[in-house]
């Protein structure tokens, strides 16, 4: 049997695993709950169990695995494989590369999940073959990714492309990062849920009341409310798209990309609606001469963008070093 690669999308609520064959096709999948609240050791044990269960179910051994790669939220040094900080996982200065390579005796690579989502769309998705790409991934939070001159840009110490924390209104809503008026505080599911709760406190009725009572709503609940033309949900969506248009316009004027890609769970659930609303407003925030050469697209790989980005990380190491080490 030809060697395979194992790729992981590690999140605060779930871990997605996939086995890729040598043709870059997903041949096996597995999903498990992360249970991050149970501590770092539990997350580590869950990652190990996802890999072991996939290997066993697919009928191979770890000797048949070329490399393992993962995307995860937070500030991650791609070169050293150290998670400096992860907001939704119990990791700080976490030596995940060393730990998993010792456990599996297989090369392991890791990067920020949204950086890898953008990388995945560039290498295997809608932005394939381009040189300048901006990515916005809208989910529970808000992340960004940037391809400059045909290379993933991560900034000094791998802390770059935090588009979700560009400040669009210094007197705006408080963000979880401690600043006010961040894109994430307006346009993510967190931001939309906060807006809905604010309207409920003002006495307005919405079918989203129960969905936001204990935190962030599920994407399918947002879709159902949109389909029912729930006024408060529609306002939250319009507000989200307005600030995404402003943010995208800023990125267009700054980088003159060939494409701006929108991905993440929100786009997967309601992508055409979001993209159309963004496109109706974005021209007001772009220089016309730059806007004329930019395409705005939905992510093509949907929930697999990060998995394909993790695969691209393996491919980059292999191309750079001649073999995976």
The 8 nearest C-alpha neighbors of each residue, nearest first, counted from 0:
[[1, 2, 63, 59, 3, 20, 21, 64],
 [2, 0, 3, 21, 63, 20, 64, 65],
 [1, 3, 63, 64, 65, 0, 21, 4],
 [4, 2, 20, 64, 19, 65, 21, 63],
 [5, 3, 19, 66, 65, 64, 18, 67],
 [4, 6, 18, 67, 17, 19, 68, 66],
 [7, 5, 68, 17, 69, 306, 67, 309],
 [6, 8, 69, 16, 15, 306, 9, 68],
 [7, 9, 15, 70, 14, 69, 306, 305],
 [10, 8, 14, 71, 7, 70, 15, 13],
 [11, 9, 13, 12, 14, 71, 8, 72],
 [10, 12, 87, 88, 35, 13, 33, 9],
 [13, 11, 33, 10, 32, 34, 35, 14],
 [14, 12, 32, 33, 10, 31, 11, 15],
 [13, 15, 9, 31, 8, 30, 10, 33],
 [16, 14, 30, 8, 7, 29, 13, 9],
 [15, 17, 7, 29, 28, 6, 30, 14],
 [18, 16, 28, 6, 27, 5, 25, 19],
 [17, 19, 5, 27, 25, 26, 4, 6],
 [20, 18, 25, 4, 24, 23, 3, 26],
 [19, 21, 3, 22, 23, 24, 25, 4],
 [20, 22, 23, 3, 19, 2, 1, 24],
 [23, 21, 20, 24, 19, 25, 3, 1],
 [24, 22, 21, 20, 19, 25, 310, 307],
 [25, 23, 19, 20, 22, 26, 21, 18],
 [26, 24, 19, 18, 27, 17, 20, 23],
 [25, 27, 18, 19, 24, 20, 28, 17],
 [26, 28, 18, 17, 25, 57, 29, 53],
 [29, 27, 17, 16, 18, 30, 26, 53],
 [28, 30, 16, 15, 17, 53, 31, 49],
 [31, 29, 15, 14, 16, 13, 28, 32],
 [30, 32, 14, 13, 33, 15, 29, 49],
 [33, 31, 13, 34, 12, 14, 30, 45],
 [32, 34, 13, 12, 35, 14, 42, 11],
 [35, 33, 36, 32, 37, 12, 42, 41],
 [34, 36, 37, 33, 88, 38, 11, 42],
 [37, 35, 38, 34, 89, 88, 39, 33],
 [36, 38, 35, 34, 41, 39, 42, 40],
 [37, 39, 36, 41, 40, 35, 89, 42],
 [40, 38, 89, 42, 41, 43, 90, 35],
 [39, 41, 43, 42, 38, 44, 37, 45],
 [40, 42, 44, 43, 39, 38, 37, 45],
 [43, 41, 45, 39, 44, 40, 35, 33],
 [42, 44, 40, 46, 41, 45, 39, 47],
 [43, 45, 41, 47, 42, 46, 40, 48],
 [46, 44, 48, 42, 47, 43, 41, 49],
 [47, 45, 49, 43, 48, 44, 42, 50],
 [46, 48, 44, 50, 45, 49, 51, 43],
 [47, 49, 45, 51, 50, 46, 52, 44],
 [50, 48, 46, 52, 47, 51, 45, 53],
 [49, 51, 47, 53, 48, 52, 54, 46],
 [52, 50, 48, 54, 53, 49, 47, 55],
 [51, 53, 55, 49, 54, 50, 48, 56],
 [54, 52, 56, 50, 55, 51, 57, 49],
 [53, 55, 51, 57, 59, 52, 56, 60],
 [54, 56, 52, 58, 53, 57, 59, 51],
 [57, 55, 53, 58, 54, 52, 59, 51],
 [58, 56, 54, 55, 59, 53, 27, 52],
 [57, 59, 55, 56, 54, 60, 53, 52],
 [60, 58, 54, 57, 55, 63, 61, 56],
 [61, 59, 62, 63, 54, 55, 58, 64],
 [60, 62, 64, 63, 59, 54, 103, 105],
 [61, 63, 60, 64, 65, 59, 105, 2],
 [62, 64, 2, 61, 60, 59, 3, 65],
 [65, 63, 3, 61, 2, 62, 4, 66],
 [64, 66, 4, 2, 3, 63, 105, 67],
 [67, 65, 106, 4, 64, 105, 107, 5],
 [68, 66, 5, 107, 6, 4, 106, 108],
 [69, 67, 108, 6, 309, 107, 109, 7],
 [70, 68, 7, 109, 309, 6, 8, 108],
 [69, 71, 112, 110, 8, 111, 109, 9],
 [70, 72, 112, 9, 111, 10, 8, 110],
 [73, 71, 112, 111, 85, 10, 70, 86],
 [72, 74, 85, 84, 86, 75, 111, 71],
 [75, 73, 84, 83, 158, 82, 85, 111],
 [76, 74, 82, 83, 111, 110, 81, 77],
 [75, 77, 157, 81, 78, 80, 79, 156],
 [78, 76, 110, 80, 79, 109, 75, 157],
 [77, 79, 76, 80, 81, 108, 109, 110],
 [80, 78, 81, 76, 77, 96, 94, 75],
 [81, 79, 96, 77, 76, 78, 109, 95],
 [80, 82, 94, 76, 79, 93, 75, 83],
 [83, 81, 75, 93, 92, 84, 74, 91],
 [84, 82, 92, 91, 74, 75, 81, 93],
 [83, 85, 91, 74, 73, 82, 90, 92],
 [84, 86, 73, 88, 90, 87, 72, 74],
 [87, 85, 88, 73, 84, 72, 89, 90],
 [88, 86, 11, 85, 89, 72, 10, 35],
 [87, 89, 85, 90, 11, 35, 86, 39],
 [90, 88, 39, 38, 35, 91, 87, 85],
 [91, 89, 93, 88, 85, 84, 39, 92],
 [90, 92, 84, 93, 83, 82, 85, 89],
 [93, 91, 83, 82, 81, 94, 84, 90],
 [92, 94, 82, 91, 90, 81, 95, 83],
 [95, 93, 81, 97, 96, 98, 92, 82],
 [94, 96, 98, 97, 93, 99, 81, 80],
 [97, 95, 80, 99, 98, 94, 107, 100],
 [96, 98, 100, 95, 94, 99, 101, 80],
 [99, 97, 95, 101, 96, 100, 94, 102],
 [100, 98, 102, 101, 96, 97, 103, 95],
 [99, 101, 104, 103, 97, 102, 105, 98],
 [100, 102, 99, 98, 104, 103, 97, 105],
 [101, 103, 99, 100, 104, 98, 105, 47],
 [102, 104, 105, 100, 101, 99, 61, 106],
 [105, 103, 100, 101, 102, 106, 99, 61],
 [104, 106, 103, 100, 66, 107, 67, 65],
 [107, 105, 66, 100, 324, 67, 108, 104],
 [106, 108, 67, 68, 96, 100, 66, 105],
 [109, 107, 68, 69, 80, 67, 96, 106],
 [110, 108, 69, 68, 70, 80, 77, 107],
 [111, 109, 70, 77, 75, 112, 115, 71],
 [110, 112, 71, 114, 70, 72, 113, 75],
 [111, 113, 70, 71, 115, 72, 114, 305],
 [114, 112, 116, 115, 142, 111, 143, 144],
 [115, 113, 144, 111, 117, 116, 112, 118],
 [114, 116, 308, 118, 112, 113, 305, 117],
 [117, 115, 305, 304, 113, 119, 308, 118],
 [116, 118, 120, 114, 115, 144, 119, 134],
 [117, 119, 115, 121, 308, 116, 120, 122],
 [308, 120, 118, 307, 116, 304, 122, 121],
 [121, 119, 124, 117, 123, 118, 126, 125],
 [120, 122, 126, 127, 118, 119, 124, 123],
 [121, 123, 127, 119, 120, 118, 124, 311],
 [122, 124, 120, 119, 127, 121, 307, 125],
 [125, 123, 120, 299, 127, 126, 121, 300],
 [124, 126, 299, 120, 127, 298, 121, 123],
 [127, 125, 121, 120, 124, 129, 128, 258],
 [128, 126, 121, 122, 124, 125, 129, 123],
 [127, 129, 126, 130, 121, 122, 149, 123],
 [130, 128, 127, 126, 131, 257, 149, 132],
 [129, 131, 149, 148, 147, 132, 128, 146],
 [132, 130, 256, 147, 146, 257, 148, 129],
 [133, 131, 146, 258, 256, 145, 259, 257],
 [134, 132, 259, 145, 144, 260, 146, 258],
 [135, 133, 260, 144, 143, 117, 259, 261],
 [134, 136, 143, 261, 142, 260, 262, 137],
 [137, 135, 262, 263, 142, 261, 141, 143],
 [138, 136, 263, 141, 187, 265, 262, 135],
 [137, 139, 264, 140, 263, 265, 187, 188],
 [138, 140, 188, 189, 187, 141, 137, 215],
 [141, 139, 187, 138, 183, 189, 188, 137],
 [140, 142, 163, 137, 183, 187, 136, 138],
 [143, 141, 163, 136, 113, 135, 162, 161],
 [144, 142, 135, 162, 134, 160, 161, 113],
 [143, 145, 114, 134, 117, 160, 113, 133],
 [144, 146, 133, 152, 132, 151, 134, 147],
 [145, 147, 151, 132, 150, 131, 152, 149],
 [148, 146, 131, 150, 149, 152, 145, 130],
 [149, 147, 130, 150, 131, 146, 151, 129],
 [148, 150, 130, 147, 146, 131, 151, 129],
 [151, 149, 146, 147, 148, 152, 130, 145],
 [152, 150, 146, 145, 147, 153, 118, 149],
 [151, 153, 145, 146, 154, 150, 147, 159],
 [152, 154, 157, 159, 158, 151, 160, 155],
 [155, 153, 159, 157, 158, 152, 156, 160],
 [154, 156, 157, 158, 159, 153, 152, 76],
 [155, 157, 158, 154, 76, 153, 159, 75],
 [158, 156, 153, 154, 155, 76, 159, 75],
 [159, 157, 156, 154, 74, 155, 153, 160],
 [158, 160, 154, 153, 161, 157, 155, 152],
 [161, 159, 162, 143, 144, 145, 153, 158],
 [162, 160, 163, 143, 159, 164, 142, 165],
 [163, 161, 143, 164, 160, 165, 142, 182],
 [164, 162, 141, 183, 182, 142, 161, 165],
 [165, 163, 181, 162, 161, 182, 166, 183],
 [164, 166, 181, 162, 163, 182, 167, 161],
 [167, 165, 181, 180, 168, 164, 169, 182],
 [166, 168, 180, 181, 165, 182, 169, 246],
 [167, 169, 180, 171, 170, 166, 181, 179],
 [170, 168, 180, 179, 171, 166, 167, 181],
 [171, 169, 168, 180, 179, 172, 173, 167],
 [170, 172, 180, 168, 179, 169, 173, 181],
 [173, 171, 180, 179, 184, 174, 170, 185],
 [172, 174, 179, 178, 180, 177, 171, 184],
 [175, 173, 184, 176, 178, 177, 179, 181],
 [174, 176, 177, 173, 178, 184, 183, 179],
 [175, 177, 174, 178, 164, 173, 179, 181],
 [178, 176, 175, 174, 173, 179, 181, 180],
 [177, 179, 174, 176, 173, 180, 181, 175],
 [180, 178, 173, 171, 172, 169, 174, 181],
 [179, 181, 171, 168, 169, 172, 166, 167],
 [182, 180, 166, 164, 184, 183, 165, 179],
 [181, 183, 163, 185, 184, 164, 186, 165],
 [184, 182, 163, 141, 187, 181, 186, 185],
 [183, 185, 190, 174, 181, 182, 172, 186],
 [186, 184, 190, 182, 183, 239, 187, 191],
 [185, 187, 239, 183, 190, 182, 184, 191],
 [188, 186, 190, 140, 183, 189, 141, 137],
 [187, 189, 139, 191, 190, 192, 138, 215],
 [190, 188, 192, 187, 191, 139, 215, 193],
 [191, 189, 184, 185, 187, 193, 188, 192],
 [190, 192, 188, 194, 235, 193, 189, 187],
 [191, 193, 195, 189, 194, 190, 188, 211],
 [194, 192, 190, 196, 191, 195, 189, 197],
 [193, 195, 197, 191, 192, 196, 190, 198],
 [194, 196, 192, 198, 197, 193, 191, 199],
 [197, 195, 199, 193, 198, 194, 192, 200],
 [198, 196, 194, 200, 195, 199, 193, 201],
 [197, 199, 201, 195, 200, 196, 203, 194],
 [198, 200, 196, 203, 202, 201, 197, 195],
 [201, 199, 197, 202, 198, 196, 203, 195],
 [200, 202, 198, 199, 203, 197, 196, 204],
 [201, 203, 199, 200, 204, 198, 197, 205],
 [202, 204, 199, 198, 201, 205, 200, 231],
 [205, 203, 199, 202, 206, 208, 231, 198],
 [206, 204, 207, 208, 231, 229, 203, 230],
 [205, 207, 208, 224, 229, 204, 209, 210],
 [208, 206, 210, 205, 209, 211, 224, 232],
 [209, 207, 210, 206, 211, 205, 212, 199],
 [208, 210, 212, 211, 207, 206, 213, 216],
 [209, 211, 207, 216, 208, 212, 220, 215],
 [212, 210, 214, 216, 209, 215, 213, 208],
 [213, 211, 209, 210, 214, 208, 196, 215],
 [214, 212, 211, 215, 210, 209, 216, 208],
 [213, 215, 211, 212, 216, 192, 210, 189],
 [214, 216, 211, 189, 192, 188, 217, 213],
 [217, 215, 210, 211, 218, 220, 214, 192],
 [218, 216, 220, 219, 221, 215, 210, 188],
 [217, 219, 221, 220, 268, 265, 222, 216],
 [218, 220, 222, 221, 217, 223, 268, 216],
 [221, 219, 223, 217, 218, 222, 224, 216],
 [220, 222, 218, 224, 219, 223, 225, 217],
 [221, 223, 219, 225, 220, 224, 226, 218],
 [224, 222, 220, 226, 225, 221, 219, 227],
 [225, 223, 227, 221, 229, 226, 222, 220],
 [224, 226, 228, 222, 227, 223, 229, 221],
 [225, 227, 223, 228, 224, 222, 229, 221],
 [226, 228, 224, 225, 229, 223, 222, 230],
 [229, 227, 225, 226, 230, 224, 233, 232],
 [228, 230, 224, 232, 227, 231, 225, 233],
 [231, 229, 233, 232, 228, 234, 205, 225],
 [232, 230, 234, 233, 229, 205, 235, 195],
 [231, 233, 235, 234, 229, 230, 236, 224],
 [234, 232, 236, 230, 231, 235, 229, 237],
 [233, 235, 237, 231, 232, 236, 238, 230],
 [236, 234, 232, 238, 191, 233, 237, 239],
 [235, 237, 239, 233, 238, 234, 240, 232],
 [238, 236, 234, 240, 239, 235, 241, 233],
 [239, 237, 235, 241, 236, 240, 234, 242],
 [240, 238, 186, 236, 237, 241, 242, 185],
 [239, 241, 243, 237, 277, 242, 238, 244],
 [242, 240, 244, 238, 243, 239, 237, 245],
 [243, 241, 245, 244, 240, 239, 246, 238],
 [242, 244, 240, 246, 245, 241, 247, 239],
 [243, 245, 281, 247, 277, 241, 242, 246],
 [246, 244, 242, 248, 243, 247, 284, 249],
 [247, 245, 243, 249, 248, 244, 242, 250],
 [248, 246, 250, 244, 249, 245, 243, 251],
 [249, 247, 284, 285, 251, 245, 246, 250],
 [248, 250, 246, 252, 247, 251, 253, 245],
 [249, 251, 253, 247, 248, 252, 254, 246],
 [250, 252, 255, 248, 249, 253, 254, 247],
 [251, 253, 249, 250, 255, 254, 285, 248],
 [254, 252, 250, 251, 249, 255, 248, 256],
 [253, 255, 256, 251, 250, 252, 131, 133],
 [256, 254, 251, 252, 289, 253, 257, 293],
 [257, 255, 131, 132, 258, 254, 251, 293],
 [256, 258, 293, 131, 132, 294, 292, 255],
 [257, 259, 294, 132, 293, 256, 295, 260],
 [258, 260, 133, 295, 134, 132, 294, 296],
 [259, 261, 134, 296, 297, 298, 295, 135],
 [262, 260, 135, 297, 298, 136, 134, 296],
 [261, 263, 136, 298, 266, 297, 137, 135],
 [264, 262, 136, 137, 138, 266, 265, 267],
 [263, 265, 138, 267, 266, 268, 137, 218],
 [266, 264, 268, 138, 267, 263, 137, 269],
 [267, 265, 270, 269, 268, 262, 264, 263],
 [266, 268, 264, 270, 265, 269, 301, 263],
 [269, 267, 265, 266, 270, 218, 264, 222],
 [270, 268, 266, 272, 267, 271, 265, 273],
 [269, 271, 266, 273, 267, 272, 274, 268],
 [272, 270, 274, 273, 269, 275, 266, 297],
 [271, 273, 275, 270, 274, 269, 276, 266],
 [274, 272, 270, 276, 275, 271, 277, 269],
 [273, 275, 277, 271, 276, 272, 270, 278],
 [276, 274, 278, 272, 277, 273, 271, 279],
 [277, 275, 279, 273, 278, 274, 240, 272],
 [276, 278, 244, 274, 240, 280, 279, 275],
 [279, 277, 275, 281, 280, 276, 274, 282],
 [278, 280, 276, 277, 281, 275, 282, 244],
 [281, 279, 278, 277, 282, 244, 283, 241],
 [280, 282, 244, 278, 283, 284, 277, 248],
 [283, 281, 285, 284, 280, 290, 278, 287],
 [282, 284, 281, 285, 280, 248, 286, 245],
 [283, 285, 248, 282, 281, 245, 286, 249],
 [286, 284, 248, 282, 290, 283, 287, 252],
 [285, 287, 289, 288, 290, 252, 284, 282],
 [288, 286, 290, 289, 285, 291, 282, 283],
 [287, 289, 286, 291, 290, 292, 285, 252],
 [290, 288, 287, 291, 286, 292, 255, 252],
 [291, 289, 287, 293, 292, 288, 285, 286],
 [290, 292, 289, 288, 293, 287, 294, 286],
 [291, 293, 290, 289, 257, 294, 288, 255],
 [294, 292, 257, 258, 290, 291, 256, 295],
 [293, 295, 258, 257, 259, 296, 292, 290],
 [296, 294, 259, 258, 260, 293, 297, 278],
 [297, 295, 260, 259, 261, 294, 298, 258],
 [298, 296, 261, 260, 262, 299, 270, 295],
 [297, 299, 262, 261, 300, 301, 260, 125],
 [298, 300, 125, 124, 301, 297, 120, 304],
 [299, 301, 304, 303, 298, 124, 302, 120],
 [302, 300, 303, 299, 304, 298, 267, 262],
 [301, 303, 304, 300, 263, 264, 305, 267],
 [302, 304, 306, 300, 301, 305, 307, 116],
 [305, 303, 116, 300, 119, 307, 306, 302],
 [304, 306, 116, 308, 115, 307, 303, 112],
 [307, 305, 303, 309, 308, 304, 6, 8],
 [308, 306, 119, 310, 304, 309, 305, 311],
 [119, 309, 307, 115, 305, 311, 118, 310],
 [308, 310, 312, 306, 68, 69, 307, 311],
 [309, 311, 307, 313, 308, 312, 6, 314],
 [310, 312, 314, 308, 313, 309, 315, 307],
 [313, 311, 309, 315, 310, 314, 308, 316],
 [314, 312, 310, 316, 311, 315, 317, 309],
 [313, 315, 311, 317, 312, 316, 318, 310],
 [316, 314, 318, 312, 317, 313, 319, 311],
 [317, 315, 319, 313, 314, 318, 320, 323],
 [316, 318, 322, 314, 323, 321, 320, 315],
 [319, 317, 315, 321, 316, 320, 314, 322],
 [318, 320, 316, 317, 321, 315, 322, 314],
 [319, 321, 322, 317, 318, 316, 323, 324],
 [322, 320, 317, 318, 319, 323, 316, 324],
 [321, 323, 317, 320, 324, 318, 316, 319],
 [324, 322, 317, 316, 320, 106, 321, 66],
 [323, 106, 322, 320, 316, 317, 105, 107]]
